[in-house]
């Protein structure tokens, strides 16, 4: 049992946590009758998925992709800002020498993709967060209109009211 935990749980602990959070959100969506509680479950479910995708996009020891003004990729750790510690720009010769040094580095070896982080999953999840907040706002406003119409946010009471009004009319 300890071997199973050491080999399967510990290395993927964050993924296990995300699955547990996702199941809590799914349970709230299915088991609760109150519409607001269902929306909270939906938000929890969405948050778990976003955390899952963001953690999949993380690479250990990776850095962001930076392009110098010549179009060469430069790792952030190798990127020189050409500004001295006192905040003043260096002399023109120092700037040219640093650019020449960077160009030599790029000619010697190709950029290793394992050292560059892919920003796409993070950008997509930012979009998902914005869409999720907008969707939650619309769902809350619809819930408010349902409460004004039926006087309740409990799903079974709303369905009974709808069935009663359908059989009368």
C-alpha positions as protocol buffer text, in pm:
chain_id: "A"
residue {
  index: 1
  type: UNK
  ca { x: 0 y: 0 z: 0 }
}
residue {
  index: 2
  type: UNK
  ca { x: 283 y: 240 z: 86 }
}
residue {
  index: 3
  type: UNK
  ca { x: 446 y: 164 z: -248 }
}
residue {
  index: 4
  type: UNK
  ca { x: 123 y: 246 z: -432 }
}
residue {
  index: 5
  type: UNK
  ca { x: 95 y: 580 z: -252 }
}
residue {
  index: 6
  type: UNK
  ca { x: 462 y: 660 z: -313 }
}
residue {
  index: 7
  type: UNK
  ca { x: 444 y: 578 z: -686 }
}
residue {
  index: 8
  type: UNK
  ca { x: 91 y: 690 z: -781 }
}
residue {
  index: 9
  type: UNK
  ca { x: -34 y: 947 z: -533 }
}
residue {
  index: 10
  type: UNK
  ca { x: 266 y: 1159 z: -431 }
}
residue {
  index: 11
  type: UNK
  ca { x: 396 y: 1251 z: -779 }
}
residue {
  index: 12
  type: UNK
  ca { x: 46 y: 1348 z: -896 }
}
residue {
  index: 13
  type: UNK
  ca { x: -91 y: 1488 z: -570 }
}
residue {
  index: 14
  type: UNK
  ca { x: -213 y: 1814 z: -725 }
}
residue {
  index: 15
  type: UNK
  ca { x: -410 y: 1622 z: -990 }
}
residue {
  index: 16
  type: UNK
  ca { x: -575 y: 1409 z: -721 }
}
residue {
  index: 17
  type: UNK
  ca { x: -675 y: 1725 z: -536 }
}
residue {
  index: 18
  type: UNK
  ca { x: -824 y: 1871 z: -855 }
}
residue {
  index: 19
  type: UNK
  ca { x: -1026 y: 1557 z: -918 }
}
residue {
  index: 20
  type: UNK
  ca { x: -1158 y: 1565 z: -560 }
}
residue {
  index: 21
  type: UNK
  ca { x: -1255 y: 1933 z: -595 }
}
residue {
  index: 22
  type: UNK
  ca { x: -1417 y: 1856 z: -931 }
}
residue {
  index: 23
  type: UNK
  ca { x: -1623 y: 1574 z: -778 }
}
residue {
  index: 24
  type: UNK
  ca { x: -1737 y: 1803 z: -496 }
}
residue {
  index: 25
  type: UNK
  ca { x: -1861 y: 2053 z: -755 }
}
residue {
  index: 26
  type: UNK
  ca { x: -2030 y: 1780 z: -959 }
}
residue {
  index: 27
  type: UNK
  ca { x: -2197 y: 1643 z: -645 }
}
residue {
  index: 28
  type: UNK
  ca { x: -2331 y: 1991 z: -564 }
}
residue {
  index: 29
  type: UNK
  ca { x: -2469 y: 2022 z: -917 }
}
residue {
  index: 30
  type: UNK
  ca { x: -2648 y: 1688 z: -900 }
}
residue {
  index: 31
  type: UNK
  ca { x: -2753 y: 1650 z: -537 }
}
residue {
  index: 32
  type: UNK
  ca { x: -2866 y: 2000 z: -437 }
}
residue {
  index: 33
  type: UNK
  ca { x: -3214 y: 2135 z: -511 }
}
residue {
  index: 34
  type: UNK
  ca { x: -3141 y: 2503 z: -449 }
}
residue {
  index: 35
  type: UNK
  ca { x: -3044 y: 2687 z: -769 }
}
residue {
  index: 36
  type: UNK
  ca { x: -2784 y: 2904 z: -594 }
}
residue {
  index: 37
  type: UNK
  ca { x: -2617 y: 2596 z: -446 }
}
residue {
  index: 38
  type: UNK
  ca { x: -2612 y: 2443 z: -794 }
}
residue {
  index: 39
  type: UNK
  ca { x: -2440 y: 2756 z: -926 }
}
residue {
  index: 40
  type: UNK
  ca { x: -2184 y: 2738 z: -647 }
}
residue {
  index: 41
  type: UNK
  ca { x: -2119 y: 2373 z: -742 }
}
residue {
  index: 42
  type: UNK
  ca { x: -2079 y: 2476 z: -1105 }
}
residue {
  index: 43
  type: UNK
  ca { x: -1824 y: 2741 z: -1004 }
}
residue {
  index: 44
  type: UNK
  ca { x: -1631 y: 2490 z: -794 }
}
residue {
  index: 45
  type: UNK
  ca { x: -1631 y: 2244 z: -1085 }
}
residue {
  index: 46
  type: UNK
  ca { x: -1508 y: 2513 z: -1325 }
}
residue {
  index: 47
  type: UNK
  ca { x: -1234 y: 2622 z: -1084 }
}
residue {
  index: 48
  type: UNK
  ca { x: -1106 y: 2265 z: -1056 }
}
residue {
  index: 49
  type: UNK
  ca { x: -1087 y: 2233 z: -1433 }
}
residue {
  index: 50
  type: UNK
  ca { x: -902 y: 2565 z: -1465 }
}
residue {
  index: 51
  type: UNK
  ca { x: -652 y: 2461 z: -1197 }
}
residue {
  index: 52
  type: UNK
  ca { x: -605 y: 2129 z: -1375 }
}
residue {
  index: 53
  type: UNK
  ca { x: -525 y: 2293 z: -1710 }
}
residue {
  index: 54
  type: UNK
  ca { x: -295 y: 2554 z: -1557 }
}
residue {
  index: 55
  type: UNK
  ca { x: -99 y: 2288 z: -1369 }
}
residue {
  index: 56
  type: UNK
  ca { x: -67 y: 2083 z: -1689 }
}
residue {
  index: 57
  type: UNK
  ca { x: 91 y: 2383 z: -1858 }
}
residue {
  index: 58
  type: UNK
  ca { x: 363 y: 2424 z: -1595 }
}
residue {
  index: 59
  type: UNK
  ca { x: 716 y: 2303 z: -1668 }
}
residue {
  index: 60
  type: UNK
  ca { x: 984 y: 2280 z: -1403 }
}
residue {
  index: 61
  type: UNK
  ca { x: 1277 y: 2516 z: -1460 }
}
residue {
  index: 62
  type: UNK
  ca { x: 1103 y: 2666 z: -1766 }
}
residue {
  index: 63
  type: UNK
  ca { x: 1105 y: 3032 z: -1849 }
}
residue {
  index: 64
  type: UNK
  ca { x: 890 y: 3258 z: -2064 }
}
residue {
  index: 65
  type: UNK
  ca { x: 971 y: 3301 z: -2433 }
}
residue {
  index: 66
  type: UNK
  ca { x: 1132 y: 3635 z: -2513 }
}
residue {
  index: 67
  type: UNK
  ca { x: 1229 y: 3757 z: -2858 }
}
residue {
  index: 68
  type: UNK
  ca { x: 1510 y: 4009 z: -2901 }
}
residue {
  index: 69
  type: UNK
  ca { x: 1472 y: 4282 z: -3159 }
}
residue {
  index: 70
  type: UNK
  ca { x: 1647 y: 4066 z: -3420 }
}
residue {
  index: 71
  type: UNK
  ca { x: 1382 y: 3794 z: -3392 }
}
residue {
  index: 72
  type: UNK
  ca { x: 1595 y: 3544 z: -3198 }
}
residue {
  index: 73
  type: UNK
  ca { x: 1444 y: 3361 z: -2905 }
}
residue {
  index: 74
  type: UNK
  ca { x: 1615 y: 3441 z: -2578 }
}
residue {
  index: 75
  type: UNK
  ca { x: 1548 y: 3258 z: -2252 }
}
residue {
  index: 76
  type: UNK
  ca { x: 1447 y: 3498 z: -1975 }
}
residue {
  index: 77
  type: UNK
  ca { x: 1749 y: 3397 z: -1768 }
}
residue {
  index: 78
  type: UNK
  ca { x: 1976 y: 3490 z: -2060 }
}
residue {
  index: 79
  type: UNK
  ca { x: 1787 y: 3809 z: -2146 }
}
residue {
  index: 80
  type: UNK
  ca { x: 1986 y: 4124 z: -2082 }
}
residue {
  index: 81
  type: UNK
  ca { x: 1800 y: 4445 z: -2015 }
}
residue {
  index: 82
  type: UNK
  ca { x: 2107 y: 4654 z: -2098 }
}
residue {
  index: 83
  type: UNK
  ca { x: 2054 y: 4869 z: -1792 }
}
residue {
  index: 84
  type: UNK
  ca { x: 2320 y: 4903 z: -1525 }
}
residue {
  index: 85
  type: UNK
  ca { x: 2238 y: 4867 z: -1158 }
}
residue {
  index: 86
  type: UNK
  ca { x: 2221 y: 5244 z: -1106 }
}
residue {
  index: 87
  type: UNK
  ca { x: 1941 y: 5267 z: -1366 }
}
residue {
  index: 88
  type: UNK
  ca { x: 2144 y: 5439 z: -1641 }
}
residue {
  index: 89
  type: UNK
  ca { x: 2181 y: 5296 z: -1988 }
}
residue {
  index: 90
  type: UNK
  ca { x: 2528 y: 5164 z: -2073 }
}
residue {
  index: 91
  type: UNK
  ca { x: 2745 y: 5317 z: -2341 }
}
residue {
  index: 92
  type: UNK
  ca { x: 2671 y: 5234 z: -2707 }
}
residue {
  index: 93
  type: UNK
  ca { x: 2972 y: 5003 z: -2733 }
}
residue {
  index: 94
  type: UNK
  ca { x: 2854 y: 4795 z: -2434 }
}
residue {
  index: 95
  type: UNK
  ca { x: 2509 y: 4756 z: -2592 }
}
residue {
  index: 96
  type: UNK
  ca { x: 2655 y: 4641 z: -2925 }
}
residue {
  index: 97
  type: UNK
  ca { x: 2890 y: 4401 z: -2747 }
}
residue {
  index: 98
  type: UNK
  ca { x: 2601 y: 4244 z: -2552 }
}
residue {
  index: 99
  type: UNK
  ca { x: 2396 y: 4204 z: -2874 }
}
residue {
  index: 100
  type: UNK
  ca { x: 2694 y: 4040 z: -3046 }
}
residue {
  index: 101
  type: UNK
  ca { x: 2734 y: 3802 z: -2750 }
}
residue {
  index: 102
  type: UNK
  ca { x: 2363 y: 3706 z: -2771 }
}
residue {
  index: 103
  type: UNK
  ca { x: 2387 y: 3647 z: -3146 }
}
residue {
  index: 104
  type: UNK
  ca { x: 2686 y: 3417 z: -3091 }
}
residue {
  index: 105
  type: UNK
  ca { x: 2491 y: 3222 z: -2829 }
}
residue {
  index: 106
  type: UNK
  ca { x: 2205 y: 3163 z: -3074 }
}
residue {
  index: 107
  type: UNK
  ca { x: 2433 y: 3057 z: -3355 }
}
residue {
  index: 108
  type: UNK
  ca { x: 2599 y: 2795 z: -3133 }
}
residue {
  index: 109
  type: UNK
  ca { x: 2286 y: 2612 z: -3023 }
}
residue {
  index: 110
  type: UNK
  ca { x: 1916 y: 2595 z: -3101 }
}
residue {
  index: 111
  type: UNK
  ca { x: 1656 y: 2693 z: -2845 }
}
residue {
  index: 112
  type: UNK
  ca { x: 1558 y: 2398 z: -2628 }
}
residue {
  index: 113
  type: UNK
  ca { x: 1175 y: 2379 z: -2616 }
}
residue {
  index: 114
  type: UNK
  ca { x: 1192 y: 2203 z: -2279 }
}
residue {
  index: 115
  type: UNK
  ca { x: 1324 y: 2527 z: -2129 }
}
residue {
  index: 116
  type: UNK
  ca { x: 1046 y: 2746 z: -2271 }
}
residue {
  index: 117
  type: UNK
  ca { x: 701 y: 2753 z: -2109 }
}
residue {
  index: 118
  type: UNK
  ca { x: 399 y: 2740 z: -2334 }
}
residue {
  index: 119
  type: UNK
  ca { x: 173 y: 3037 z: -2245 }
}
residue {
  index: 120
  type: UNK
  ca { x: -128 y: 2905 z: -2440 }
}
residue {
  index: 121
  type: UNK
  ca { x: -292 y: 2699 z: -2159 }
}
residue {
  index: 122
  type: UNK
  ca { x: -266 y: 2993 z: -1921 }
}
residue {
  index: 123
  type: UNK
  ca { x: -411 y: 3237 z: -2173 }
}
residue {
  index: 124
  type: UNK
  ca { x: -698 y: 3000 z: -2254 }
}
residue {
  index: 125
  type: UNK
  ca { x: -778 y: 2962 z: -1886 }
}
residue {
  index: 126
  type: UNK
  ca { x: -784 y: 3340 z: -1841 }
}
residue {
  index: 127
  type: UNK
  ca { x: -1046 y: 3343 z: -2116 }
}
residue {
  index: 128
  type: UNK
  ca { x: -1234 y: 3063 z: -1941 }
}
residue {
  index: 129
  type: UNK
  ca { x: -1234 y: 3263 z: -1617 }
}
residue {
  index: 130
  type: UNK
  ca { x: -1384 y: 3565 z: -1791 }
}
residue {
  index: 131
  type: UNK
  ca { x: -1649 y: 3354 z: -1965 }
}
residue {
  index: 132
  type: UNK
  ca { x: -1726 y: 3175 z: -1638 }
}
residue {
  index: 133
  type: UNK
  ca { x: -1776 y: 3500 z: -1447 }
}
residue {
  index: 134
  type: UNK
  ca { x: -2005 y: 3633 z: -1722 }
}
residue {
  index: 135
  type: UNK
  ca { x: -2203 y: 3308 z: -1727 }
}
residue {
  index: 136
  type: UNK
  ca { x: -2236 y: 3312 z: -1349 }
}
residue {
  index: 137
  type: UNK
  ca { x: -2364 y: 3670 z: -1361 }
}
residue {
  index: 138
  type: UNK
  ca { x: -2629 y: 3579 z: -1617 }
}
residue {
  index: 139
  type: UNK
  ca { x: -2727 y: 3268 z: -1418 }
}
residue {
  index: 140
  type: UNK
  ca { x: -2763 y: 3472 z: -1099 }
}
residue {
  index: 141
  type: UNK
  ca { x: -2983 y: 3728 z: -1275 }
}
residue {
  index: 142
  type: UNK
  ca { x: -3200 y: 3448 z: -1415 }
}
residue {
  index: 143
  type: UNK
  ca { x: -3221 y: 3298 z: -1065 }
}
residue {
  index: 144
  type: UNK
  ca { x: -3338 y: 3634 z: -937 }
}
residue {
  index: 145
  type: UNK
  ca { x: -3611 y: 3648 z: -1202 }
}
residue {
  index: 146
  type: UNK
  ca { x: -3714 y: 3290 z: -1116 }
}
residue {
  index: 147
  type: UNK
  ca { x: -3740 y: 3386 z: -749 }
}
residue {
  index: 148
  type: UNK
  ca { x: -3960 y: 3686 z: -835 }
}
residue {
  index: 149
  type: UNK
  ca { x: -4183 y: 3466 z: -1051 }
}
residue {
  index: 150
  type: UNK
  ca { x: -4215 y: 3158 z: -828 }
}
residue {
  index: 151
  type: UNK
  ca { x: -4117 y: 3283 z: -481 }
}
residue {
  index: 152
  type: UNK
  ca { x: -3859 y: 3007 z: -437 }
}
residue {
  index: 153
  type: UNK
  ca { x: -3521 y: 2888 z: -557 }
}
residue {
  index: 154
  type: UNK
  ca { x: -3584 y: 2522 z: -474 }
}
residue {
  index: 155
  type: UNK
  ca { x: -3595 y: 2317 z: -794 }
}
residue {
  index: 156
  type: UNK
  ca { x: -3870 y: 2078 z: -682 }
}
residue {
  index: 157
  type: UNK
  ca { x: -4101 y: 2364 z: -570 }
}
residue {
  index: 158
  type: UNK
  ca { x: -4048 y: 2545 z: -901 }
}
residue {
  index: 159
  type: UNK
  ca { x: -4125 y: 2228 z: -1100 }
}
residue {
  index: 160
  type: UNK
  ca { x: -4443 y: 2167 z: -897 }
}
residue {
  index: 161
  type: UNK
  ca { x: -4555 y: 2525 z: -962 }
}
residue {
  index: 162
  type: UNK
  ca { x: -4490 y: 2482 z: -1336 }
}
residue {
  index: 163
  type: UNK
  ca { x: -4683 y: 2151 z: -1345 }
}
residue {
  index: 164
  type: UNK
  ca { x: -4974 y: 2305 z: -1152 }
}
residue {
  index: 165
  type: UNK
  ca { x: -4996 y: 2604 z: -1386 }
}
residue {
  index: 166
  type: UNK
  ca { x: -4971 y: 2376 z: -1693 }
}
residue {
  index: 167
  type: UNK
  ca { x: -5259 y: 2155 z: -1573 }
}
residue {
  index: 168
  type: UNK
  ca { x: -5477 y: 2462 z: -1498 }
}
residue {
  index: 169
  type: UNK
  ca { x: -5425 y: 2625 z: -1837 }
}
